[in-house]
Amino acid sequence: SQIIVANPYLAFTQALSLLNPVRQPEPGVAAGAHICAGARIDPSASVMAGAYIGEEACIAAGAIIWPGCFVGDGAAVGSRTVLNPNVTLYHGCRLGDDCIVHAGAVIGSDGFGFVWDGQQHRKIPQVGVVIVGDDVEIGANCTVDRAALSQTVIGDGTKLDNLVQVAHNVVIGDNCLLVAQCGIA
């Protein structure tokens, strides 16, 4: 017997997905999750115990927020997006639909901005945000810095390997692959 396909690696991927479905938790907010009063959580989303959802944060339909995640004030998590354990999404940052963010990733921390005043390095306030497109995967322990004034952007379909660092104000296009502990500034 033979199975003949034009793209064997793609067929293998499809077979693996079919035979090993992703675990889907029950929808709803678990006891032990901290939800601020102004947060909006779609009833079909799943928020696990130990997660924190800030004021005016928005969790869209089918999103999954695993334990230990922090979603800051005014942040947004798109439909069917998964935040694996201990992901931090800082205030005002947005994740698109169908994203996967792996454990320990930090999205929206301050960019590395300092100015010398003649005696010491003074921190430049980082007041921008991070905007992540649809179908983006962010590996474990990645960091994506918020922009100094405007937006750090990761385009649709882009994939970041583990330990990738994206600096403030960077704009990454659609369908890019960043791998092997790279940093981009």
N, C-alpha and C positions, 0 to 999 in steps of 0.2 A: 504494500500500500504506500501511496505517496500523497503528500499534500504539496501542491505546487502553487506558489503565490509570487507576485511581482516583487514584494518587499518582505522577505522572511523575518527581518528584525521587527518590523511593524506588526506582522501577524503574531509573532512570539509575544510581543508586548500586549496585544489585544487578548490573546489566550490567557496570559498571566492575570490580567485584570478581571477577566470573566471568572476564572477559577479561584481567585483570591480577592473577593470584594472588600472594600475598605469598611472598617467598623464604623457604624453610624450610631451615636448615642441617641437616647430619647430626647425629643424636643422639650424645651422648657428651661427654666432657671432652677438649678439645684439649690437645696438648702446649703448654706455656707458660702454662697457667692455673695459678694458685696456689690449691690447695684445702687448707684446714686439716684436720687429722686427724679431728676430730669432725663435720665437715660431712656432711650427708645430701643426696645428689643422685640424683633418680630417673633410671634408665637411659634414659628417653625424653627427658630434658632435654638441651639443648645449651649448653655453656659454652665460649666461645671463648678463644683465647690472649690473655693479658694481663688476664683477669678475676681477681679475688680473691674467694674465698668463705671467710668466717670460721668460727671454731669454733662448733659447734652450729647453724650456719645450715642452712636447709632449702630446697632447690630442688625444686619439685613437678613432676609429669609434664608433659612437653611445653613447659616453660618454656624461653625462649631468653635467654641472657646474652651480649651482644655484647662485643667487646674494650673494655678500660679500665673495666669496671664494678667497683664495690666493694660487696660484700654483707657487712655487718658481723656480728660474733658474735651468734648467736641470732636473726638476722633470718630472715624467711620470704618466699619468692616463690611465689605460687600457680600452679596448673595453667594452662598455655598463656599465662602472662604473659610479656611481652617487655620486657627492659631494653635499650634502644638504647645505643650507645657512650657511655661516660663517665658513666653514672648512678651516684650514690652512695646506697646504702640503709644508713643507720646501724644500729648494734647494736640488737637487740630490736624493730625496726619490722617491720610485716607488710603485704604486698601481697596482695590477694585473687586470685581466678581471672580469667583473660581480660582482664588489664589491659595497657595499653601505656604505657610511660614513655619519653619522648623524651630525646634526647641532652642531657647536662649537668644534668639535674634532680637535686636534692638533697633527700632525704627523711629527716627525723630529725635535722637539725642543731639546735643549741641555740636555744631561743626567746630573744628579746631581753628578758632580765630582769636588772635592776640595782637596787640600793638605795643611797641616799646615806647615808654614815656620819658626815657632818659635815665630812669632808675629801676623800673620793673616792667614786666609784661602785664598789660591790662587786657582783661577779657573783653572781646567785642560781642555784644549781645547777639544771639542767633534767634531771630524772631520769625523766620519763615516756616515752611512746612515740608513734608514729604508727601508726594502723590505717587501711588503705585497703580499701574494699569491693571487690566484684566488678564487672567491666566498667567500670573507671575508666580514663580516659585523662589523662595528665599531660604537658603540653607541654614543649618544650625550655626549659631553664634556669629551670624553676619551682623554688621552694623551699617545703617544707612542714616547719615547725618541730615538734620533739618537744614534748610538753606539759611543764609545769613539774613536775607530780606524777602526773598520770593519763594521759589519752589525747587526742591531736589526732585527729579522725576525719573521713574523707572517705567519704560514703555511696555505695552501689551506683549504678552508671550515671552518676556525675558526670563531667564533662569540664572540664579546666583548659586554657585556651589557653597559648601560650608566655608566659614571664615573669610568671606569676602567683605571688604570695607569700601563703602561708597561715601565719598566726602560731600560736604555741603556744596550746593549749587550745581551739582553734576546733573546732566540730562543724558539718560541712556535711552536709546531708541527701542523700537519694537523687535522682538525675536532675537535678542542678543544672548550670548552665553558668556558668563564670567566665571572662571574656574581657578582652582589651585591657589587659594589664599591670596588672590590678587587684590590690589587696592587701586582705586581710580579717584583722581582728584582734579 
